[in-house]
């Protein structure tokens, strides 16, 4: 396969998103047969970021080389506005070879209206409550650990993301 098709996309916060691509041989315009491949894709804040949001990638018409990437309104509502990078790769079912077929920049436009209520949602995230942290957190999510009786915030710096206790005490420092 040739180099990746470059396509910049725009995603509206809080709205369903999808984009379709037709993969063909750049020299001949013959569609690439995707019957022996599976596809995955991810959106990340920057290249090398540890965490990303996976696209739902469907090979909609394998013999015509057509794929569709999509995100739900719930997924896009949790994205911060700004620029991201993304790509889609194909993995051969026969020999396991990996090919990057689509890549580009993604611009997330901010949303104002909450789809559920029609009003502007609060600027702070809701608090998850339970013995284990919620799955797929995004920066700023809060979690009340019922086992420890402590509040955590999901924090992202330049090279990592983690749950950080919101009000550590001197006793917490002594345990380290």
C-alpha atoms as an extended CHARMM CRD file, in Angstrom:
* protein
*
       176  EXT
         1         1  UNK       CA              0.0000000000        0.0000000000        0.0000000000  PROA      1               0.0000000000
         2         2  UNK       CA              1.1110000000        3.5510000000       -0.6880000000  PROA      2               0.0000000000
         3         3  UNK       CA              1.4530000000        6.3280000000        1.8740000000  PROA      3               0.0000000000
         4         4  UNK       CA             -1.4880000000        7.3420000000        4.0350000000  PROA      4               0.0000000000
         5         5  UNK       CA             -4.3280000000        9.4540000000        2.7320000000  PROA      5               0.0000000000
         6         6  UNK       CA             -4.2110000000       12.8110000000        4.5890000000  PROA      6               0.0000000000
         7         7  UNK       CA             -7.5590000000       14.2960000000        5.5390000000  PROA      7               0.0000000000
         8         8  UNK       CA             -8.2120000000       16.9510000000        8.1650000000  PROA      8               0.0000000000
         9         9  UNK       CA            -11.5380000000       16.5750000000        9.9680000000  PROA      9               0.0000000000
        10        10  UNK       CA            -13.7620000000       18.7740000000       12.1390000000  PROA      10              0.0000000000
        11        11  UNK       CA            -15.6470000000       17.3000000000       15.0990000000  PROA      11              0.0000000000
        12        12  UNK       CA            -18.4390000000       19.1940000000       16.8570000000  PROA      12              0.0000000000
        13        13  UNK       CA            -18.5150000000       18.7010000000       20.6310000000  PROA      13              0.0000000000
        14        14  UNK       CA            -21.6350000000       16.8780000000       21.8150000000  PROA      14              0.0000000000
        15        15  UNK       CA            -22.6850000000       15.7420000000       18.3320000000  PROA      15              0.0000000000
        16        16  UNK       CA            -22.4240000000       12.4360000000       16.5090000000  PROA      16              0.0000000000
        17        17  UNK       CA            -19.4750000000       12.3960000000       14.1120000000  PROA      17              0.0000000000
        18        18  UNK       CA            -18.6780000000       10.2500000000       11.0950000000  PROA      18              0.0000000000
        19        19  UNK       CA            -16.4670000000       10.4740000000        8.0510000000  PROA      19              0.0000000000
        20        20  UNK       CA            -16.0630000000        8.0460000000        5.1830000000  PROA      20              0.0000000000
        21        21  UNK       CA            -13.0060000000        7.3510000000        3.0660000000  PROA      21              0.0000000000
        22        22  UNK       CA            -12.5500000000        5.4370000000       -0.1550000000  PROA      22              0.0000000000
        23        23  UNK       CA             -9.1040000000        3.8730000000       -0.3240000000  PROA      23              0.0000000000
        24        24  UNK       CA             -7.6600000000        3.3400000000       -3.7540000000  PROA      24              0.0000000000
        25        25  UNK       CA             -4.3220000000        2.8650000000       -5.4620000000  PROA      25              0.0000000000
        26        26  UNK       CA             -3.0950000000        6.4240000000       -6.0310000000  PROA      26              0.0000000000
        27        27  UNK       CA             -1.5060000000        5.5180000000       -9.3700000000  PROA      27              0.0000000000
        28        28  UNK       CA             -4.4820000000        3.7210000000      -10.8850000000  PROA      28              0.0000000000
        29        29  UNK       CA             -7.4980000000        4.8100000000       -8.8050000000  PROA      29              0.0000000000
        30        30  UNK       CA             -8.3990000000        1.1290000000       -8.4130000000  PROA      30              0.0000000000
        31        31  UNK       CA            -10.1370000000        0.5140000000       -5.0470000000  PROA      31              0.0000000000
        32        32  UNK       CA             -8.0840000000       -1.4000000000       -2.4870000000  PROA      32              0.0000000000
        33        33  UNK       CA             -9.7640000000       -4.6940000000       -1.5870000000  PROA      33              0.0000000000
        34        34  UNK       CA            -10.1560000000       -4.6930000000        2.2110000000  PROA      34              0.0000000000
        35        35  UNK       CA            -11.7490000000       -8.1260000000        2.6190000000  PROA      35              0.0000000000
        36        36  UNK       CA             -8.6750000000       -9.4990000000        4.4420000000  PROA      36              0.0000000000
        37        37  UNK       CA             -8.2280000000       -6.5660000000        6.8310000000  PROA      37              0.0000000000
        38        38  UNK       CA             -9.5500000000       -5.2050000000       10.0830000000  PROA      38              0.0000000000
        39        39  UNK       CA             -9.3050000000       -1.4990000000       10.9150000000  PROA      39              0.0000000000
        40        40  UNK       CA             -8.7260000000        0.5820000000       14.0440000000  PROA      40              0.0000000000
        41        41  UNK       CA             -8.3120000000        4.2980000000       14.5710000000  PROA      41              0.0000000000
        42        42  UNK       CA             -7.5030000000        6.7310000000       17.3380000000  PROA      42              0.0000000000
        43        43  UNK       CA             -7.6680000000       10.4060000000       18.1630000000  PROA      43              0.0000000000
        44        44  UNK       CA             -4.9890000000       11.8890000000       20.4570000000  PROA      44              0.0000000000
        45        45  UNK       CA             -4.2110000000       15.3670000000       21.7130000000  PROA      45              0.0000000000
        46        46  UNK       CA             -0.7360000000       15.1470000000       20.2240000000  PROA      46              0.0000000000
        47        47  UNK       CA              1.5040000000       12.5490000000       18.6710000000  PROA      47              0.0000000000
        48        48  UNK       CA              3.0200000000       10.4530000000       21.4500000000  PROA      48              0.0000000000
        49        49  UNK       CA              0.2690000000       11.1860000000       23.9970000000  PROA      49              0.0000000000
        50        50  UNK       CA             -0.2180000000        8.1040000000       26.1690000000  PROA      50              0.0000000000
        51        51  UNK       CA             -3.9920000000        8.1380000000       25.9670000000  PROA      51              0.0000000000
        52        52  UNK       CA             -6.3250000000        8.3750000000       23.0160000000  PROA      52              0.0000000000
        53        53  UNK       CA             -9.9570000000        7.9840000000       22.1050000000  PROA      53              0.0000000000
        54        54  UNK       CA            -10.6970000000        5.0870000000       19.7850000000  PROA      54              0.0000000000
        55        55  UNK       CA            -12.8720000000        5.6150000000       16.7370000000  PROA      55              0.0000000000
        56        56  UNK       CA            -15.4510000000        3.0550000000       15.7590000000  PROA      56              0.0000000000
        57        57  UNK       CA            -14.0460000000        1.9880000000       12.3790000000  PROA      57              0.0000000000
        58        58  UNK       CA            -16.1980000000       -0.0130000000        9.9780000000  PROA      58              0.0000000000
        59        59  UNK       CA            -15.1250000000       -1.4130000000        6.6520000000  PROA      59              0.0000000000
        60        60  UNK       CA            -18.4490000000       -0.5950000000        5.0240000000  PROA      60              0.0000000000
        61        61  UNK       CA            -17.7250000000       -1.8320000000        1.5290000000  PROA      61              0.0000000000
        62        62  UNK       CA            -14.6130000000       -4.0550000000        1.5750000000  PROA      62              0.0000000000
        63        63  UNK       CA            -14.3070000000       -4.6260000000       -2.1760000000  PROA      63              0.0000000000
        64        64  UNK       CA            -14.7240000000       -0.9100000000       -2.8940000000  PROA      64              0.0000000000
        65        65  UNK       CA            -12.1680000000        0.1200000000       -0.2510000000  PROA      65              0.0000000000
        66        66  UNK       CA            -14.6660000000        2.1170000000        1.8040000000  PROA      66              0.0000000000
        67        67  UNK       CA            -14.2630000000        2.7150000000        5.5270000000  PROA      67              0.0000000000
        68        68  UNK       CA            -16.2640000000        4.8370000000        7.9720000000  PROA      68              0.0000000000
        69        69  UNK       CA            -14.9220000000        6.2890000000       11.2200000000  PROA      69              0.0000000000
        70        70  UNK       CA            -17.3430000000        7.5050000000       13.8570000000  PROA      70              0.0000000000
        71        71  UNK       CA            -17.7340000000        8.8230000000       17.4010000000  PROA      71              0.0000000000
        72        72  UNK       CA            -20.9370000000        9.0810000000       19.4090000000  PROA      72              0.0000000000
        73        73  UNK       CA            -22.2980000000       12.3380000000       20.8210000000  PROA      73              0.0000000000
        74        74  UNK       CA            -21.3550000000       11.0900000000       24.2940000000  PROA      74              0.0000000000
        75        75  UNK       CA            -17.7360000000       10.5900000000       23.1920000000  PROA      75              0.0000000000
        76        76  UNK       CA            -17.4580000000       13.9910000000       21.4950000000  PROA      76              0.0000000000
        77        77  UNK       CA            -19.0540000000       15.7360000000       24.4860000000  PROA      77              0.0000000000
        78        78  UNK       CA            -16.0580000000       14.6570000000       26.5780000000  PROA      78              0.0000000000
        79        79  UNK       CA            -13.4670000000       16.0480000000       24.1610000000  PROA      79              0.0000000000
        80        80  UNK       CA            -11.9050000000       19.4010000000       24.9710000000  PROA      80              0.0000000000
        81        81  UNK       CA            -12.0320000000       21.9470000000       22.1950000000  PROA      81              0.0000000000
        82        82  UNK       CA             -8.8600000000       22.3330000000       20.1930000000  PROA      82              0.0000000000
        83        83  UNK       CA             -6.5760000000       20.5210000000       17.7870000000  PROA      83              0.0000000000
        84        84  UNK       CA             -5.8550000000       16.7890000000       17.8310000000  PROA      84              0.0000000000
        85        85  UNK       CA             -4.1570000000       14.2590000000       15.5780000000  PROA      85              0.0000000000
        86        86  UNK       CA             -5.6970000000       11.0110000000       14.3690000000  PROA      86              0.0000000000
        87        87  UNK       CA             -5.0220000000        8.0400000000       12.1870000000  PROA      87              0.0000000000
        88        88  UNK       CA             -6.6200000000        4.8550000000       10.9350000000  PROA      88              0.0000000000
        89        89  UNK       CA             -4.6530000000        1.6750000000       10.4190000000  PROA      89              0.0000000000
        90        90  UNK       CA             -5.4240000000       -1.5740000000        8.6550000000  PROA      90              0.0000000000
        91        91  UNK       CA             -4.1950000000       -4.8880000000       10.0240000000  PROA      91              0.0000000000
        92        92  UNK       CA             -3.9080000000       -7.8130000000        7.6580000000  PROA      92              0.0000000000
        93        93  UNK       CA             -5.7950000000      -10.9160000000        8.8200000000  PROA      93              0.0000000000
        94        94  UNK       CA             -3.4120000000      -13.1130000000        6.8360000000  PROA      94              0.0000000000
        95        95  UNK       CA              0.0760000000      -11.9520000000        7.8700000000  PROA      95              0.0000000000
        96        96  UNK       CA             -0.5170000000       -9.3290000000       10.6160000000  PROA      96              0.0000000000
        97        97  UNK       CA              1.1110000000       -6.4950000000        8.6710000000  PROA      97              0.0000000000
        98        98  UNK       CA              0.0120000000       -3.0080000000        9.7140000000  PROA      98              0.0000000000
        99        99  UNK       CA             -0.6700000000       -0.1590000000        7.2810000000  PROA      99              0.0000000000
       100       100  UNK       CA             -1.5180000000        3.4590000000        8.1390000000  PROA      100             0.0000000000
       101       101  UNK       CA             -4.1250000000        4.4050000000        5.5590000000  PROA      101             0.0000000000
       102       102  UNK       CA             -5.6540000000        7.6710000000        6.7950000000  PROA      102             0.0000000000
       103       103  UNK       CA             -4.1710000000       10.3880000000        8.9850000000  PROA      103             0.0000000000
       104       104  UNK       CA             -4.5880000000       14.0460000000        9.7020000000  PROA      104             0.0000000000
       105       105  UNK       CA             -5.4750000000       16.8050000000       12.1040000000  PROA      105             0.0000000000
       106       106  UNK       CA             -8.8060000000       16.9690000000       13.8930000000  PROA      106             0.0000000000
       107       107  UNK       CA            -10.3350000000       20.2190000000       15.0910000000  PROA      107             0.0000000000
       108       108  UNK       CA            -12.8620000000       19.8870000000       17.9170000000  PROA      108             0.0000000000
       109       109  UNK       CA            -15.3210000000       22.7890000000       17.8840000000  PROA      109             0.0000000000
       110       110  UNK       CA            -16.7930000000       23.6930000000       21.2790000000  PROA      110             0.0000000000
       111       111  UNK       CA            -20.4280000000       22.9580000000       21.9840000000  PROA      111             0.0000000000
       112       112  UNK       CA            -22.7550000000       25.0670000000       24.0880000000  PROA      112             0.0000000000
       113       113  UNK       CA            -26.0680000000       23.2370000000       24.2590000000  PROA      113             0.0000000000
       114       114  UNK       CA            -26.5240000000       20.0800000000       26.3140000000  PROA      114             0.0000000000
       115       115  UNK       CA            -28.3730000000       17.6310000000       24.0650000000  PROA      115             0.0000000000
       116       116  UNK       CA            -30.1900000000       16.0030000000       26.9880000000  PROA      116             0.0000000000
       117       117  UNK       CA            -31.6190000000       19.1120000000       28.6320000000  PROA      117             0.0000000000
       118       118  UNK       CA            -31.2180000000       21.8580000000       26.0510000000  PROA      118             0.0000000000
       119       119  UNK       CA            -29.4360000000       24.0600000000       28.5860000000  PROA      119             0.0000000000
       120       120  UNK       CA            -25.7910000000       24.8460000000       29.1310000000  PROA      120             0.0000000000
       121       121  UNK       CA            -24.3180000000       22.1050000000       31.3080000000  PROA      121             0.0000000000
       122       122  UNK       CA            -22.2790000000       22.9730000000       34.3990000000  PROA      122             0.0000000000
       123       123  UNK       CA            -18.6240000000       23.6650000000       33.7270000000  PROA      123             0.0000000000
       124       124  UNK       CA            -17.4800000000       21.0080000000       36.1850000000  PROA      124             0.0000000000
       125       125  UNK       CA            -17.7000000000       17.2620000000       35.5650000000  PROA      125             0.0000000000
       126       126  UNK       CA            -20.0100000000       15.0560000000       37.6270000000  PROA      126             0.0000000000
       127       127  UNK       CA            -18.4260000000       12.9950000000       40.3700000000  PROA      127             0.0000000000
       128       128  UNK       CA            -18.1510000000        9.2200000000       39.8820000000  PROA      128             0.0000000000
       129       129  UNK       CA            -18.7050000000        7.3210000000       43.1260000000  PROA      129             0.0000000000
       130       130  UNK       CA            -17.4590000000        3.7770000000       43.7290000000  PROA      130             0.0000000000
       131       131  UNK       CA            -14.6610000000        1.4810000000       44.8760000000  PROA      131             0.0000000000
       132       132  UNK       CA            -12.7960000000        1.6860000000       41.5330000000  PROA      132             0.0000000000
       133       133  UNK       CA            -12.1540000000        4.6230000000       39.1810000000  PROA      133             0.0000000000
       134       134  UNK       CA            -14.4550000000        5.0260000000       36.1740000000  PROA      134             0.0000000000
       135       135  UNK       CA            -13.3340000000        3.6360000000       32.8280000000  PROA      135             0.0000000000
       136       136  UNK       CA            -12.1230000000        5.9180000000       30.0210000000  PROA      136             0.0000000000
       137       137  UNK       CA            -11.6470000000        9.0610000000       32.1220000000  PROA      137             0.0000000000
       138       138  UNK       CA            -10.8170000000       12.4220000000       30.6300000000  PROA      138             0.0000000000
       139       139  UNK       CA             -8.8980000000       15.2620000000       32.2410000000  PROA      139             0.0000000000
       140       140  UNK       CA            -10.9140000000       16.9470000000       34.9770000000  PROA      140             0.0000000000
       141       141  UNK       CA            -13.1100000000       13.9460000000       35.8480000000  PROA      141             0.0000000000
       142       142  UNK       CA            -13.6840000000       13.5020000000       39.5720000000  PROA      142             0.0000000000
       143       143  UNK       CA            -13.9500000000       10.2100000000       41.4650000000  PROA      143             0.0000000000
       144       144  UNK       CA            -14.9560000000        9.6470000000       45.1010000000  PROA      144             0.0000000000
       145       145  UNK       CA            -13.2590000000        6.4420000000       46.3040000000  PROA      145             0.0000000000
       146       146  UNK       CA            -15.7750000000        4.9660000000       48.7550000000  PROA      146             0.0000000000
       147       147  UNK       CA            -13.2060000000        2.5020000000       50.1360000000  PROA      147             0.0000000000
       148       148  UNK       CA            -10.6440000000        5.1640000000       51.0570000000  PROA      148             0.0000000000
       149       149  UNK       CA            -13.0900000000        8.0270000000       51.5920000000  PROA      149             0.0000000000
       150       150  UNK       CA            -11.0220000000       10.2540000000       49.2770000000  PROA      150             0.0000000000
       151       151  UNK       CA            -11.6250000000       12.4340000000       46.2360000000  PROA      151             0.0000000000
       152       152  UNK       CA             -9.4390000000       12.1200000000       43.1290000000  PROA      152             0.0000000000
       153       153  UNK       CA             -9.1700000000       14.1870000000       39.9590000000  PROA      153             0.0000000000
       154       154  UNK       CA             -7.9780000000       12.8130000000       36.6270000000  PROA      154             0.0000000000
       155       155  UNK       CA             -4.9960000000       14.9450000000       35.6360000000  PROA      155             0.0000000000
       156       156  UNK       CA             -3.0410000000       15.0610000000       32.3780000000  PROA      156             0.0000000000
       157       157  UNK       CA              0.4020000000       16.6260000000       32.0870000000  PROA      157             0.0000000000
       158       158  UNK       CA              2.7900000000       16.6540000000       29.1040000000  PROA      158             0.0000000000
       159       159  UNK       CA              3.5590000000       12.9390000000       29.1520000000  PROA      159             0.0000000000
       160       160  UNK       CA              1.1080000000       11.0830000000       31.3750000000  PROA      160             0.0000000000
       161       161  UNK       CA             -2.3820000000       10.9550000000       32.8740000000  PROA      161             0.0000000000
       162       162  UNK       CA             -3.3250000000        9.6760000000       36.2970000000  PROA      162             0.0000000000
       163       163  UNK       CA             -5.7630000000        9.9130000000       39.1930000000  PROA      163             0.0000000000
       164       164  UNK       CA             -4.4230000000       12.4200000000       41.7390000000  PROA      164             0.0000000000
       165       165  UNK       CA             -5.8070000000       12.8710000000       45.2380000000  PROA      165             0.0000000000
       166       166  UNK       CA             -7.4420000000       16.3080000000       45.4740000000  PROA      166             0.0000000000
       167       167  UNK       CA             -6.5980000000       17.0230000000       49.1310000000  PROA      167             0.0000000000
       168       168  UNK       CA             -3.5930000000       15.0090000000       50.2620000000  PROA      168             0.0000000000
       169       169  UNK       CA             -2.6420000000       15.2830000000       53.9330000000  PROA      169             0.0000000000
       170       170  UNK       CA              0.7150000000       15.1260000000       55.6780000000  PROA      170             0.0000000000
       171       171  UNK       CA             -0.1040000000       11.4950000000       56.5810000000  PROA      171             0.0000000000
       172       172  UNK       CA             -0.3330000000       10.6640000000       52.8620000000  PROA      172             0.0000000000
       173       173  UNK       CA              3.1460000000       12.0840000000       52.3070000000  PROA      173             0.0000000000
       174       174  UNK       CA              4.5410000000        9.9580000000       55.1400000000  PROA      174             0.0000000000
       175       175  UNK       CA              3.3410000000        6.7620000000       53.4230000000  PROA      175             0.0000000000
       176       176  UNK       CA              5.3330000000        7.3730000000       50.2600000000  PROA      176             0.0000000000
